[in-house]
């Protein structure tokens, strides 16, 4: 079965850093059916927002304007893991962060990990 598990969330002060990890099981990042890996986030009472994405076939990346220059997405195919390095964190970055894999046949979501940026 296909499964995504996020980790690395927690409480951090404004200006601090965190690195989120998403490890996949049930498939490999090299499968031809995988189109893209994404990080989304959702704050309480807010809609789910695309934060960043990385292509599966290549290494192209994209970022939301709100995180551009502060966040970096990367992947380790040997470990089936996608990362989100978050620097210069702001209170408005507080949210549950979700890993998402987009296949030709549909999408799969992780359970989410809480990130809280507060003094």
Secondary structure, DSSP 8 states (H G I E B T S, - for coil): --EEEEE--EEE-TT--EEEEEEEESS-TT-TTEEEEEEEEE-TTS--EEEEEEESSS--EEE-TTTTTTEEEEEETTTTEEEEEE-S--GGG-EEEEEEEEETTEEEE---EEEEE--
